[in-house]
Amino acid sequence: MCYLQGRYYLDIHPPLGKLLLAIPLKLAGIDPEIPERSNVPGRRPWPEGYPYIPARIPPAIAGTLLPALLYGLARSLSMSRGAAFVAGGLALFDTALLAESHFALIDIFVPTFVVSALWAFVRHRSTEPSTRAWWIALAGAALLAAAALSTKWTGASAAGLMLAASAWDAVRSRAWRIFAIRAAVTLGTAAAVYVAVFALHFHLLPRSGPGNFRMSEGFRATLEDAPESKRADLERPGFLAKLVETNRVMGWVSTTKRKTWPQSSPWYGWPASAPASSIVRP
């Protein structure tokens, strides 16, 4: 809702995912001042008229596309139709993916963008170099990889895999020129899209908001309605300085304010072990 209100907020993830959630809210003409939760005891947790359905549309679309994208990726990797169908089916019946695609969450965007990028890149690798189709597939893969990175930092895995495959191809065939082209397009597109997403993010959030307290006084001075905006002695940072500060604070918050859950377990412990608190007892 902050995008509809123009109020600055801070998240530990890049803004693209939240921007995608805000699009249907804007198109639906949602009242930006509607409260997010009801604090009245005995009332529904979501107030009457809260737009939870429009916000769920982008995740639902991403979750619907993911099994088909996995099928296409598997086929492009020379898997049989049956094996590709199983790959897509595993995603279709994965309860975690189903949950993430049924709620207004940004998590489902990352695997959808990553799989799309890898599919486009595999098609690019199998196309005659320097042809129009070769360039289009490479540009599409780079854009989708950039979208994954601009949703969550873990989405950098798409660009990382593309670069790793490009390096492997260069070592095998000594085609270092093609490696340089792929690296330049992938990294250049990732940087351009990442910066553009933050530019839109700052443009849509000109007012003081809930993310102010973690930012510097100079940063807050650039926001309308903030007490610092009235001070003449503060130096207003430019776009690049705001971009650097925002990412620095995002990294600091994500590494120092990490939450733990009673049902959590280390990634290497499943399925050999499980936390005792997660065992259902009669």
Phi and psi in degrees as GROMACS dihedral restraints (atoms count N, CA, C in turn):
[ dihedral_restraints ]
;  ai    aj    ak    al  type     phi  dphi    fc
    3     4     5     6     1   -60.1    20    10
    4     5     6     7     1   -34.5    20    10
    6     7     8     9     1   -66.0    20    10
    7     8     9    10     1   -35.5    20    10
    9    10    11    12     1   -71.5    20    10
   10    11    12    13     1   -30.3    20    10
   12    13    14    15     1   -90.0    20    10
   13    14    15    16     1   -16.3    20    10
   15    16    17    18     1    73.8    20    10
   16    17    18    19     1    20.7    20    10
   18    19    20    21     1   -98.0    20    10
   19    20    21    22     1   127.4    20    10
   21    22    23    24     1   -64.1    20    10
   22    23    24    25     1   135.3    20    10
   24    25    26    27     1  -134.3    20    10
   25    26    27    28     1   160.8    20    10
   27    28    29    30     1  -122.9    20    10
   28    29    30    31     1   131.5    20    10
   30    31    32    33     1  -127.7    20    10
   31    32    33    34     1   160.8    20    10
   33    34    35    36     1   -82.2    20    10
   34    35    36    37     1    -3.8    20    10
   36    37    38    39     1  -114.0    20    10
   37    38    39    40     1   153.3    20    10
   39    40    41    42     1   -58.7    20    10
   40    41    42    43     1   163.9    20    10
   42    43    44    45     1   -81.4    20    10
   43    44    45    46     1   -11.7    20    10
   45    46    47    48     1   -58.8    20    10
   46    47    48    49     1   -42.5    20    10
   48    49    50    51     1   -59.8    20    10
   49    50    51    52     1   -46.1    20    10
   51    52    53    54     1   -67.0    20    10
   52    53    54    55     1   -33.7    20    10
   54    55    56    57     1   -63.8    20    10
   55    56    57    58     1   -39.6    20    10
   57    58    59    60     1   -64.8    20    10
   58    59    60    61     1   -34.8    20    10
   60    61    62    63     1   -71.1    20    10
   61    62    63    64     1   -28.9    20    10
   63    64    65    66     1   -78.5    20    10
   64    65    66    67     1   -23.4    20    10
   66    67    68    69     1   -58.5    20    10
   67    68    69    70     1   -53.3    20    10
   69    70    71    72     1   -65.3    20    10
   70    71    72    73     1   -28.7    20    10
   72    73    74    75     1   -64.4    20    10
   73    74    75    76     1   -42.4    20    10
   75    76    77    78     1   -65.6    20    10
   76    77    78    79     1   -44.8    20    10
   78    79    80    81     1   -65.3    20    10
   79    80    81    82     1   -31.1    20    10
   81    82    83    84     1   -80.0    20    10
   82    83    84    85     1    -4.7    20    10
   84    85    86    87     1    68.0    20    10
   85    86    87    88     1    37.3    20    10
   87    88    89    90     1   -67.9    20    10
   88    89    90    91     1   140.1    20    10
   90    91    92    93     1   -66.4    20    10
   91    92    93    94     1   116.1    20    10
   93    94    95    96     1   -68.4    20    10
   94    95    96    97     1   -14.9    20    10
   96    97    98    99     1   -94.7    20    10
   97    98    99   100     1     4.4    20    10
   99   100   101   102     1   -67.1    20    10
  100   101   102   103     1   133.8    20    10
  102   103   104   105     1   -67.8    20    10
  103   104   105   106     1   148.2    20    10
  105   106   107   108     1   -77.8    20    10
  106   107   108   109     1   -33.9    20    10
  108   109   110   111     1  -140.7    20    10
  109   110   111   112     1   151.1    20    10
  111   112   113   114     1   -91.8    20    10
  112   113   114   115     1   129.2    20    10
  114   115   116   117     1   -97.2    20    10
  115   116   117   118     1     4.8    20    10
  117   118   119   120     1   -80.9    20    10
  118   119   120   121     1   124.2    20    10
  120   121   122   123     1   -59.3    20    10
  121   122   123   124     1   137.3    20    10
  123   124   125   126     1    86.3    20    10
  124   125   126   127     1    -9.4    20    10
  126   127   128   129     1   -88.8    20    10
  127   128   129   130     1   164.3    20    10
  129   130   131   132     1   -61.8    20    10
  130   131   132   133     1   144.5    20    10
  132   133   134   135     1   -62.2    20    10
  133   134   135   136     1   -29.3    20    10
  135   136   137   138     1  -105.9    20    10
  136   137   138   139     1   128.6    20    10
  138   139   140   141     1   -66.7    20    10
  139   140   141   142     1   161.0    20    10
  141   142   143   144     1   -59.0    20    10
  142   143   144   145     1   129.0    20    10
  144   145   146   147     1    86.9    20    10
  145   146   147   148     1     3.8    20    10
  147   148   149   150     1   -65.8    20    10
  148   149   150   151     1   134.4    20    10
  150   151   152   153     1   -82.6    20    10
  151   152   153   154     1    56.3    20    10
  153   154   155   156     1   -75.0    20    10
  154   155   156   157     1   -23.5    20    10
  156   157   158   159     1   -73.4    20    10
  157   158   159   160     1   -49.9    20    10
  159   160   161   162     1   -58.1    20    10
  160   161   162   163     1   -37.7    20    10
  162   163   164   165     1   -67.8    20    10
  163   164   165   166     1   -19.2    20    10
  165   166   167   168     1   -86.0    20    10
  166   167   168   169     1    -8.0    20    10
  168   169   170   171     1   -65.8    20    10
  169   170   171   172     1   -50.7    20    10
  171   172   173   174     1   -59.2    20    10
  172   173   174   175     1   -44.8    20    10
  174   175   176   177     1   -61.7    20    10
  175   176   177   178     1   -36.4    20    10
  177   178   179   180     1   -64.2    20    10
  178   179   180   181     1   -40.6    20    10
  180   181   182   183     1   -64.2    20    10
  181   182   183   184     1   -45.2    20    10
  183   184   185   186     1   -62.4    20    10
  184   185   186   187     1   -43.1    20    10
  186   187   188   189     1   -66.6    20    10
  187   188   189   190     1   -32.8    20    10
  189   190   191   192     1   -69.3    20    10
  190   191   192   193     1   -37.5    20    10
  192   193   194   195     1   -75.1    20    10
  193   194   195   196     1   -27.8    20    10
  195   196   197   198     1   -57.8    20    10
  196   197   198   199     1   -47.3    20    10
  198   199   200   201     1   -60.2    20    10
  199   200   201   202     1   -40.1    20    10
  201   202   203   204     1   -66.2    20    10
  202   203   204   205     1   -38.0    20    10
  204   205   206   207     1   -65.7    20    10
  205   206   207   208     1   -40.5    20    10
  207   208   209   210     1   -63.9    20    10
  208   209   210   211     1   -38.7    20    10
  210   211   212   213     1   -60.7    20    10
  211   212   213   214     1   -46.9    20    10
  213   214   215   216     1   -63.3    20    10
  214   215   216   217     1   -40.5    20    10
  216   217   218   219     1   -63.6    20    10
  217   218   219   220     1   -43.2    20    10
  219   220   221   222     1   -63.0    20    10
  220   221   222   223     1   -41.1    20    10
  222   223   224   225     1   -65.6    20    10
  223   224   225   226     1   -37.9    20    10
  225   226   227   228     1   -68.7    20    10
  226   227   228   229     1   -20.0    20    10
  228   229   230   231     1   -90.7    20    10
  229   230   231   232     1    16.4    20    10
  231   232   233   234     1    70.8    20    10
  232   233   234   235     1    22.0    20    10
  234   235   236   237     1   -76.4    20    10
  235   236   237   238     1   153.7    20    10
  237   238   239   240     1   -68.9    20    10
  238   239   240   241     1   165.5    20    10
  240   241   242   243     1   -61.0    20    10
  241   242   243   244     1   -38.6    20    10
  243   244   245   246     1   -64.8    20    10
  244   245   246   247     1   -45.5    20    10
  246   247   248   249     1   -64.8    20    10
  247   248   249   250     1   -39.6    20    10
  249   250   251   252     1   -66.0    20    10
  250   251   252   253     1   -37.2    20    10
  252   253   254   255     1   -64.1    20    10
  253   254   255   256     1   -39.2    20    10
  255   256   257   258     1   -64.8    20    10
  256   257   258   259     1   -41.2    20    10
  258   259   260   261     1   -59.7    20    10
  259   260   261   262     1   -46.0    20    10
  261   262   263   264     1   -68.2    20    10
  262   263   264   265     1   -37.3    20    10
  264   265   266   267     1   -66.0    20    10
  265   266   267   268     1   -35.1    20    10
  267   268   269   270     1   -61.5    20    10
  268   269   270   271     1   -38.3    20    10
  270   271   272   273     1   -71.7    20    10
  271   272   273   274     1   -35.4    20    10
  273   274   275   276     1   -63.5    20    10
  274   275   276   277     1   -35.3    20    10
  276   277   278   279     1  -106.2    20    10
  277   278   279   280     1    12.3    20    10
  279   280   281   282     1   -76.7    20    10
  280   281   282   283     1   117.5    20    10
  282   283   284   285     1   -66.5    20    10
  283   284   285   286     1   -32.0    20    10
  285   286   287   288     1   -65.3    20    10
  286   287   288   289     1   -45.1    20    10
  288   289   290   291     1   -65.9    20    10
  289   290   291   292     1   -37.4    20    10
  291   292   293   294     1   -62.4    20    10
  292   293   294   295     1   -42.9    20    10
  294   295   296   297     1   -65.6    20    10
  295   296   297   298     1   -44.1    20    10
  297   298   299   300     1   -66.0    20    10
  298   299   300   301     1   -28.4    20    10
  300   301   302   303     1   -87.7    20    10
  301   302   303   304     1    -5.4    20    10
  303   304   305   306     1  -103.3    20    10
  304   305   306   307     1    -1.8    20    10
  306   307   308   309     1  -127.0    20    10
  307   308   309   310     1   165.7    20    10
  309   310   311   312     1   -78.9    20    10
  310   311   312   313     1    68.8    20    10
  312   313   314   315     1  -121.0    20    10
  313   314   315   316     1   153.2    20    10
  315   316   317   318     1   -91.7    20    10
  316   317   318   319     1    -8.5    20    10
  318   319   320   321     1   -60.1    20    10
  319   320   321   322     1   -38.3    20    10
  321   322   323   324     1   -68.8    20    10
  322   323   324   325     1   -21.7    20    10
  324   325   326   327     1   -64.9    20    10
  325   326   327   328     1   -34.3    20    10
  327   328   329   330     1   -64.2    20    10
  328   329   330   331     1   -55.0    20    10
  330   331   332   333     1   -63.3    20    10
  331   332   333   334     1   -32.0    20    10
  333   334   335   336     1   -65.5    20    10
  334   335   336   337     1   -45.4    20    10
  336   337   338   339     1   -66.9    20    10
  337   338   339   340     1   -40.4    20    10
  339   340   341   342     1   -64.5    20    10
  340   341   342   343     1   -49.0    20    10
  342   343   344   345     1   -63.2    20    10
  343   344   345   346     1   -40.4    20    10
  345   346   347   348     1   -61.7    20    10
  346   347   348   349     1   -43.1    20    10
  348   349   350   351     1   -63.5    20    10
  349   350   351   352     1   -43.7    20    10
  351   352   353   354     1   -67.1    20    10
  352   353   354   355     1   -37.7    20    10
  354   355   356   357     1   -62.4    20    10
  355   356   357   358     1   -47.3    20    10
  357   358   359   360     1   -61.9    20    10
  358   359   360   361     1   -37.5    20    10
  360   361   362   363     1   -70.8    20    10
  361   362   363   364     1   -38.7    20    10
  363   364   365   366     1   -62.9    20    10
  364   365   366   367     1   -41.0    20    10
  366   367   368   369     1   -62.9    20    10
  367   368   369   370     1   -38.6    20    10
  369   370   371   372     1   -61.7    20    10
  370   371   372   373     1   -43.8    20    10
  372   373   374   375     1   -64.7    20    10
  373   374   375   376     1   -28.3    20    10
  375   376   377   378     1   -91.4    20    10
  376   377   378   379     1     4.2    20    10
  378   379   380   381     1  -101.3    20    10
  379   380   381   382     1   150.3    20    10
  381   382   383   384     1   -57.7    20    10
  382   383   384   385     1   126.7    20    10
  384   385   386   387     1   -58.5    20    10
  385   386   387   388     1   146.5    20    10
  387   388   389   390     1    69.1    20    10
  388   389   390   391     1     7.1    20    10
  390   391   392   393     1   -82.8    20    10
  391   392   393   394     1   169.9    20    10
  393   394   395   396     1   -62.2    20    10
  394   395   396   397     1   -42.9    20    10
  396   397   398   399     1   -63.9    20    10
  397   398   399   400     1   -35.4    20    10
  399   400   401   402     1   -62.6    20    10
  400   401   402   403     1   -46.3    20    10
  402   403   404   405     1   -67.6    20    10
  403   404   405   406     1   -40.9    20    10
  405   406   407   408     1   -63.5    20    10
  406   407   408   409     1   -44.7    20    10
  408   409   410   411     1   -64.8    20    10
  409   410   411   412     1   -39.4    20    10
  411   412   413   414     1   -65.9    20    10
  412   413   414   415     1   -43.5    20    10
  414   415   416   417     1   -64.1    20    10
  415   416   417   418     1   -40.9    20    10
  417   418   419   420     1   -63.7    20    10
  418   419   420   421     1   -42.4    20    10
  420   421   422   423     1   -63.4    20    10
  421   422   423   424     1   -41.3    20    10
  423   424   425   426     1   -65.8    20    10
  424   425   426   427     1   -40.8    20    10
  426   427   428   429     1   -64.5    20    10
  427   428   429   430     1   -42.5    20    10
  429   430   431   432     1   -69.0    20    10
  430   431   432   433     1   -38.5    20    10
  432   433   434   435     1   -63.7    20    10
  433   434   435   436     1   -38.5    20    10
  435   436   437   438     1   -65.4    20    10
  436   437   438   439     1   -37.4    20    10
  438   439   440   441     1   -64.6    20    10
  439   440   441   442     1   -39.3    20    10
  441   442   443   444     1   -62.9    20    10
  442   443   444   445     1   -44.7    20    10
  444   445   446   447     1   -63.9    20    10
  445   446   447   448     1   -37.6    20    10
  447   448   449   450     1   -77.2    20    10
  448   449   450   451     1    -5.4    20    10
  450   451   452   453     1   -96.5    20    10
  451   452   453   454     1   -47.4    20    10
  453   454   455   456     1  -147.4    20    10
  454   455   456   457     1   148.9    20    10
  456   457   458   459     1   -63.1    20    10
  457   458   459   460     1   -28.4    20    10
  459   460   461   462     1   -63.8    20    10
  460   461   462   463     1   -20.0    20    10
  462   463   464   465     1   -66.5    20    10
  463   464   465   466     1    -9.1    20    10
  465   466   467   468     1   -63.5    20    10
  466   467   468   469     1   -12.2    20    10
  468   469   470   471     1   -60.0    20    10
  469   470   471   472     1   -32.1    20    10
  471   472   473   474     1   -64.2    20    10
  472   473   474   475     1   -51.1    20    10
  474   475   476   477     1   -63.4    20    10
  475   476   477   478     1   -36.7    20    10
  477   478   479   480     1   -62.6    20    10
  478   479   480   481     1   -43.4    20    10
  480   481   482   483     1   -66.8    20    10
  481   482   483   484     1   -38.2    20    10
  483   484   485   486     1   -63.2    20    10
  484   485   486   487     1   -42.6    20    10
  486   487   488   489     1   -68.7    20    10
  487   488   489   490     1   -38.2    20    10
  489   490   491   492     1   -64.1    20    10
  490   491   492   493     1   -43.4    20    10
  492   493   494   495     1   -65.2    20    10
  493   494   495   496     1   -37.3    20    10
  495   496   497   498     1   -65.4    20    10
  496   497   498   499     1   -40.4    20    10
  498   499   500   501     1   -64.8    20    10
  499   500   501   502     1   -40.3    20    10
  501   502   503   504     1   -62.4    20    10
  502   503   504   505     1   -43.1    20    10
  504   505   506   507     1   -61.8    20    10
  505   506   507   508     1   -40.2    20    10
  507   508   509   510     1   -67.0    20    10
  508   509   510   511     1   -38.5    20    10
  510   511   512   513     1   -66.0    20    10
  511   512   513   514     1   -40.5    20    10
  513   514   515   516     1   -71.9    20    10
  514   515   516   517     1   -42.0    20    10
  516   517   518   519     1  -109.1    20    10
  517   518   519   520     1    -2.4    20    10
  519   520   521   522     1    61.4    20    10
  520   521   522   523     1    25.1    20    10
  522   523   524   525     1   -91.3    20    10
  523   524   525   526     1    70.1    20    10
  525   526   527   528     1   -72.2    20    10
  526   527   528   529     1   -25.2    20    10
  528   529   530   531     1   -64.7    20    10
  529   530   531   532     1   -43.1    20    10
  531   532   533   534     1   -66.3    20    10
  532   533   534   535     1   -37.8    20    10
  534   535   536   537     1   -61.0    20    10
  535   536   537   538     1   -42.8    20    10
  537   538   539   540     1   -63.2    20    10
  538   539   540   541     1   -40.1    20    10
  540   541   542   543     1   -64.0    20    10
  541   542   543   544     1   -48.1    20    10
  543   544   545   546     1   -61.3    20    10
  544   545   546   547     1   -43.1    20    10
  546   547   548   549     1   -65.6    20    10
  547   548   549   550     1   -42.1    20    10
  549   550   551   552     1   -65.0    20    10
  550   551   552   553     1   -43.4    20    10
  552   553   554   555     1   -67.9    20    10
  553   554   555   556     1   -43.3    20    10
  555   556   557   558     1   -65.2    20    10
  556   557   558   559     1   -52.0    20    10
  558   559   560   561     1   -70.8    20    10
  559   560   561   562     1   -39.3    20    10
  561   562   563   564     1   -64.7    20    10
  562   563   564   565     1   -42.1    20    10
  564   565   566   567     1   -67.3    20    10
  565   566   567   568     1   -41.7    20    10
  567   568   569   570     1   -59.4    20    10
  568   569   570   571     1   -45.4    20    10
  570   571   572   573     1   -65.9    20    10
  571   572   573   574     1   -43.5    20    10
  573   574   575   576     1   -64.3    20    10
  574   575   576   577     1   -45.7    20    10
  576   577   578   579     1   -67.2    20    10
  577   578   579   580     1   -42.1    20    10
  579   580   581   582     1   -60.0    20    10
  580   581   582   583     1   -46.0    20    10
  582   583   584   585     1   -67.1    20    10
  583   584   585   586     1   -40.6    20    10
  585   586   587   588     1   -64.0    20    10
  586   587   588   589     1   -38.3    20    10
  588   589   590   591     1   -64.3    20    10
  589   590   591   592     1   -41.3    20    10
  591   592   593   594     1   -69.7    20    10
  592   593   594   595     1   -32.9    20    10
  594   595   596   597     1   -62.0    20    10
  595   596   597   598     1   -43.8    20    10
  597   598   599   600     1   -65.1    20    10
  598   599   600   601     1   -40.0    20    10
  600   601   602   603     1   -57.5    20    10
  601   602   603   604     1   -49.7    20    10
  603   604   605   606     1   -66.1    20    10
  604   605   606   607     1   -37.2    20    10
  606   607   608   609     1   -64.5    20    10
  607   608   609   610     1   -37.1    20    10
  609   610   611   612     1   -82.7    20    10
  610   611   612   613     1    -9.4    20    10
  612   613   614   615     1  -124.5    20    10
  613   614   615   616     1    68.1    20    10
  615   616   617   618     1   -83.0    20    10
  616   617   618   619     1   -12.9    20    10
  618   619   620   621     1  -100.0    20    10
  619   620   621   622     1   159.2    20    10
  621   622   623   624     1   -62.4    20    10
  622   623   624   625     1   142.7    20    10
  624   625   626   627     1  -153.5    20    10
  625   626   627   628     1  -166.1    20    10
  627   628   629   630     1   -69.6    20    10
  628   629   630   631     1   -11.6    20    10
  630   631   632   633     1   -94.1    20    10
  631   632   633   634     1     5.7    20    10
  633   634   635   636     1   -65.8    20    10
  634   635   636   637     1   -38.8    20    10
  636   637   638   639     1   -65.0    20    10
  637   638   639   640     1   -20.3    20    10
  639   640   641   642     1   -89.8    20    10
  640   641   642   643     1    -8.0    20    10
  642   643   644   645     1   -96.5    20    10
  643   644   645   646     1   162.3    20    10
  645   646   647   648     1   -70.6    20    10
  646   647   648   649     1   165.2    20    10
  648   649   650   651     1   -63.0    20    10
  649   650   651   652     1   -39.1    20    10
  651   652   653   654     1   -62.5    20    10
  652   653   654   655     1   -41.4    20    10
  654   655   656   657     1   -62.4    20    10
  655   656   657   658     1   -46.8    20    10
  657   658   659   660     1   -63.5    20    10
  658   659   660   661     1   -26.8    20    10
  660   661   662   663     1   -66.5    20    10
  661   662   663   664     1   -18.8    20    10
  663   664   665   666     1   -84.8    20    10
  664   665   666   667     1    -5.0    20    10
  666   667   668   669     1  -101.1    20    10
  667   668   669   670     1   133.7    20    10
  669   670   671   672     1   -64.0    20    10
  670   671   672   673     1   148.7    20    10
  672   673   674   675     1    74.1    20    10
  673   674   675   676     1    -7.0    20    10
  675   676   677   678     1   -79.3    20    10
  676   677   678   679     1   140.7    20    10
  678   679   680   681     1   -56.1    20    10
  679   680   681   682     1   -33.7    20    10
  681   682   683   684     1   -68.1    20    10
  682   683   684   685     1   -22.1    20    10
  684   685   686   687     1   -66.7    20    10
  685   686   687   688     1   -18.5    20    10
  687   688   689   690     1   -91.9    20    10
  688   689   690   691     1    -5.0    20    10
  690   691   692   693     1   -87.9    20    10
  691   692   693   694     1   128.9    20    10
  693   694   695   696     1   -84.8    20    10
  694   695   696   697     1   -13.8    20    10
  696   697   698   699     1   -88.4    20    10
  697   698   699   700     1    -2.7    20    10
  699   700   701   702     1   -94.6    20    10
  700   701   702   703     1   135.6    20    10
  702   703   704   705     1   -84.6    20    10
  703   704   705   706     1   125.1    20    10
  705   706   707   708     1   -82.5    20    10
  706   707   708   709     1   121.8    20    10
  708   709   710   711     1   -72.9    20    10
  709   710   711   712     1   152.8    20    10
  711   712   713   714     1   -81.5    20    10
  712   713   714   715     1  -175.5    20    10
  714   715   716   717     1   -60.6    20    10
  715   716   717   718     1   -47.8    20    10
  717   718   719   720     1   -63.4    20    10
  718   719   720   721     1   -39.0    20    10
  720   721   722   723     1   -65.1    20    10
  721   722   723   724     1   -39.1    20    10
  723   724   725   726     1   -66.8    20    10
  724   725   726   727     1   -38.0    20    10
  726   727   728   729     1   -63.4    20    10
  727   728   729   730     1   -45.8    20    10
  729   730   731   732     1   -64.2    20    10
  730   731   732   733     1   -45.7    20    10
  732   733   734   735     1   -63.1    20    10
  733   734   735   736     1   -43.1    20    10
  735   736   737   738     1   -60.3    20    10
  736   737   738   739     1   -45.6    20    10
  738   739   740   741     1   -68.9    20    10
  739   740   741   742     1   -34.0    20    10
  741   742   743   744     1   -64.8    20    10
  742   743   744   745     1   -43.4    20    10
  744   745   746   747     1   -68.0    20    10
  745   746   747   748     1   -38.7    20    10
  747   748   749   750     1   -58.1    20    10
  748   749   750   751     1   -45.7    20    10
  750   751   752   753     1   -64.5    20    10
  751   752   753   754     1   -41.0    20    10
  753   754   755   756     1   -64.5    20    10
  754   755   756   757     1   -44.8    20    10
  756   757   758   759     1   -65.7    20    10
  757   758   759   760     1   -42.2    20    10
  759   760   761   762     1   -67.7    20    10
  760   761   762   763     1   -25.8    20    10
  762   763   764   765     1   -96.2    20    10
  763   764   765   766     1   -24.8    20    10
  765   766   767   768     1  -105.4    20    10
  766   767   768   769     1   -18.4    20    10
  768   769   770   771     1  -113.4    20    10
  769   770   771   772     1    30.9    20    10
  771   772   773   774     1   -68.4    20    10
  772   773   774   775     1   132.1    20    10
  774   775   776   777     1   -90.2    20    10
  775   776   777   778     1   148.8    20    10
  777   778   779   780     1  -118.0    20    10
  778   779   780   781     1   150.4    20    10
  780   781   782   783     1  -122.4    20    10
  781   782   783   784     1   146.5    20    10
  783   784   785   786     1   -59.6    20    10
  784   785   786   787     1   -32.3    20    10
  786   787   788   789     1   -88.9    20    10
  787   788   789   790     1     3.2    20    10
  789   790   791   792     1   -77.2    20    10
  790   791   792   793     1   158.3    20    10
  792   793   794   795     1  -150.8    20    10
  793   794   795   796     1   157.4    20    10
  795   796   797   798     1   -65.3    20    10
  796   797   798   799     1   150.7    20    10
  798   799   800   801     1   -59.2    20    10
  799   800   801   802     1   -30.0    20    10
  801   802   803   804     1   -84.1    20    10
  802   803   804   805     1    -4.4    20    10
  804   805   806   807     1   -90.5    20    10
  805   806   807   808     1    -9.4    20    10
  807   808   809   810     1   -95.8    20    10
  808   809   810   811     1   138.9    20    10
  810   811   812   813     1   -97.2    20    10
  811   812   813   814     1    14.2    20    10
  813   814   815   816     1   -65.1    20    10
  814   815   816   817     1   -31.9    20    10
  816   817   818   819     1  -142.4    20    10
  817   818   819   820     1   162.6    20    10
  819   820   821   822     1  -148.2    20    10
  820   821   822   823     1   148.0    20    10
  822   823   824   825     1   -63.4    20    10
  823   824   825   826     1   142.3    20    10
  825   826   827   828     1   -60.3    20    10
  826   827   828   829     1   -31.6    20    10
  828   829   830   831     1   -70.4    20    10
  829   830   831   832     1   -15.8    20    10
  831   832   833   834     1   -90.1    20    10
  832   833   834   835     1    -5.8    20    10
  834   835   836   837     1   -80.6    20    10
  835   836   837   838     1   125.3    20    10
  837   838   839   840     1   -80.7    20    10
  838   839   840   841     1   124.9    20    10
  840   841   842   843     1  -111.1    20    10
  841   842   843   844     1   148.2    20    10
